[in-house]
Amino acid sequence: MEKFIYADNAATTAVSNKVLEQMMPYFSEQYGNASSLYSFGQKAKAGVNKAREQIASAIGAENSNEIYFTGGGSESDNWAIKGVAHSMAKKGKNHIISTAFEHHAVLHCLDKLKKEGFEITLLDVHSDGLVRVDELEAAIREDTALVTVMYANNEIGTVQPIKEIGEVCKKHRVIFHTDAVQAVGNIPIDVKDAAIDLLSMSSHKFHGPKGVGALYIRKGIVIPNLIDGGAQERGRRAGTENTAGIVGMGAAIEIAVATMEERAKRLSEIRDYIIDNALKIERSRVNGDRKHRLPGNVSLCFEGIEGESLLLMLDAKGVCASSGSACTSGSLDPSHVLLSIGLPHEVAHGSLRLSFSDENTMEDAEYILSVLPPIVERLRLMSPLWDRIKMEEKENN
Ligand SMILES: *Cc1c(COP(=O)(O)O)cnc(C)c1O
């Protein structure tokens, strides 16, 4: 059989069989409208409510009515950020703090708000892929409406000091939102302990279906609707409930939390094994801190090559990987995340992200390590950039 290794789980994951099984009845058996009054619709509603409980419990929410279902991570980010910005602007607060390496769902919201007149401070990310809490605290002003910092980065996998950030925000009475799309299901999250006010998540990043997500909005925080219409989600997010999707998301998060510890241990072994061995390739580097890192994330750069060529050659060997975020592929600019941690353009171009899930094994790691070094070598043989690096090396010796 031809080799096929899926190592792009930060882009999306497969819906697991157990999740699919629980979703199936909601397509053509329990298809009632969850907002209808007859008992047939109420069965759909029960599925939605159960999922709400499963999600609330997975992130340590006080009450399941703090969970609002959305159409995915991007919608949750848009709702949270634009919502808080517009409600705080009425109180004269027009300043937002975020970081330079957020997902585009966050950065593009901030671009839009800037055009509306908001002032945006984007914190620098240090070379270890982490933001500094003291710098964040120093950026807080009298008119700061919102701090939005991602829980874990989608390209380099670094996990931010979220609890410390939450405490600083609480101390200064600033609302704190986190895009936790990469973190949920992979590392433990407790919104109360970390003083998080709003948290975005997306089902398809933890083996649930695509096109469904949720926003946690702590009780007491009131933001305007993003989607107006019917009275679904307690009047705060209109649209007939995506019942099957929501049920799938609930099932997926429950499984993810129950298997988290064992999986984190296994995936971090795979991760560390690949990083340790890939670093034996000359002029390679790992992006981001090795300790504060998602269990399944490997992010590397190889000088003198193009990430895109590397991906195509890995694809020819049956390996699905990424050079950064799915959103930047197709453009020739290097990833804003790699630039934000201070990598020069030419180094950032040679990036490779491998992201693993439950379905990956140590054999996958062995296979990847057997094909990767020869590919890098071949690409370097064809690369004028590599020639130049070697020439400079000689001159300096
Ligand atoms: C995938 C991702 C999103 C977008 O989620 P969708 O459900 O695809 O809209 C947002 N933020 C981060 C960090 C992500 O990884």
Ligand as a Chemical Component Dictionary entry (heavy atoms), coordinates in Angstrom:
data_LIG
# 
_chem_comp.id                   LIG 
_chem_comp.type                 NON-POLYMER 
_chem_comp.pdbx_formal_charge   0 
_chem_comp.three_letter_code    LIG 
# 
loop_
_chem_comp_atom.comp_id 
_chem_comp_atom.atom_id 
_chem_comp_atom.alt_atom_id 
_chem_comp_atom.type_symbol 
_chem_comp_atom.charge 
_chem_comp_atom.model_Cartn_x 
_chem_comp_atom.model_Cartn_y 
_chem_comp_atom.model_Cartn_z 
_chem_comp_atom.pdbx_ordinal 
LIG C1 C1 C 0 -8.069  27.175 12.799 1  
LIG C2 C2 C 0 -7.919  28.378 13.639 2  
LIG C3 C3 C 0 -8.894  29.396 13.623 3  
LIG C4 C4 C 0 -10.061 29.366 12.693 4  
LIG O1 O1 O 0 -11.017 28.385 13.050 5  
LIG P1 P1 P 0 -12.108 27.971 11.966 6  
LIG O2 O2 O 0 -13.020 27.060 12.704 7  
LIG O3 O3 O 0 -11.376 27.281 10.864 8  
LIG O4 O4 O 0 -12.785 29.220 11.520 9  
LIG C5 C5 C 0 -8.719  30.475 14.457 10 
LIG N1 N1 N 0 -7.656  30.559 15.280 11 
LIG C6 C6 C 0 -6.712  29.608 15.336 12 
LIG C7 C7 C 0 -5.574  29.747 16.290 13 
LIG C8 C8 C 0 -6.810  28.490 14.502 14 
LIG O5 O5 O 0 -5.858  27.559 14.558 15 
# 
loop_
_chem_comp_bond.comp_id 
_chem_comp_bond.atom_id_1 
_chem_comp_bond.atom_id_2 
_chem_comp_bond.value_order 
_chem_comp_bond.pdbx_ordinal 
LIG C1 C2 SING 1  
LIG C2 C3 SING 2  
LIG C2 C8 DOUB 3  
LIG C3 C4 SING 4  
LIG C3 C5 DOUB 5  
LIG C4 O1 SING 6  
LIG O1 P1 SING 7  
LIG P1 O2 DOUB 8  
LIG P1 O3 SING 9  
LIG P1 O4 SING 10 
LIG C5 N1 SING 11 
LIG N1 C6 DOUB 12 
LIG C6 C7 SING 13 
LIG C6 C8 SING 14 
LIG C8 O5 SING 15 
# 
